[in-house]
Amino acid sequence: MSYNVSCLSASMRGVVYDGMPFDMQVRDIPRPIVLSENEVVVRVTTAAICGSDLHVYRGYMGGNPPWGMGHEAI
């Protein structure tokens, strides 16, 4: 099965934490790729912050940078 994604650009805007406390960047990041028929990409136009975002922002937690922010979709 093939997927028509020709109307989508190869990148999207995202908030990224690069490992420096109190420093996040809004920049172009690669768009996720749909690999199978049971996967979707959901367009999020607004995202809120939660306590875990604040911990990452302060440098208390997070995986190996870069770390994408904004998991509280509205």
N, C-alpha and C positions, 0 to 999 in steps of 0.2 A: 504494500500500500504506500502511496506517496502523499505528501502533504504540500499544498500550495502556500508557501510563505513568501512569495515574491513581492508582496505588498509591504512586507515588514523590513525595517532597516536592520542592519547587523548589530546595532547597539541600542542601548536605552540609558536613561538617566537614573542614577542611584546614589545613595549616601553610603560612603565606605569609610570604615575605621582601619587605618594602616598600622596601628600598634602604638601610636603616641597618645598618651592620655590627654583629654580635652581638645583633641584635634580630629575632626571629621571633614571629609571632602565630598561635595556633590560633583559627580563626573560621569562621563560616558563609560558604561560597562558592557561586556558582551551580553547579548540577548540569550536567554535559555533556549536550548534546542529540544524540540519534541522528537523523541526517539521511537515511540511506539504509539499504537492507536488508543491506548488507555492512559495517555498522558495529556495534559493541557498546560497552557501558559495563561495565567489570569492577569489581566491588566489591572493594576492597582493605581488609582489616581491620587489617593490620600492614604497616609499611614500615620498612626499615632505612636507615641513612645510608651514604654512600660518600664518597670523597675529594672529588668535585665538590660535594657538599652542604656540606662544610666550607669549601671555597673561597668558595661563595656566602655562607655564614654570616659569614665573615671580611671580606666585601666585595671579594674579589679578582676575581670573575667573576659572570656572570649577564646575562640580557637586561634589557630595560626592566622595572622593577618595575611591578606586583607579580609575584613569581616563585613559583610553586607548588613545594613541596618534596615529597620522599618518592617517588622513582621506582624504588626498589629493593623491589618487592612481594615479600612472603614467602608 
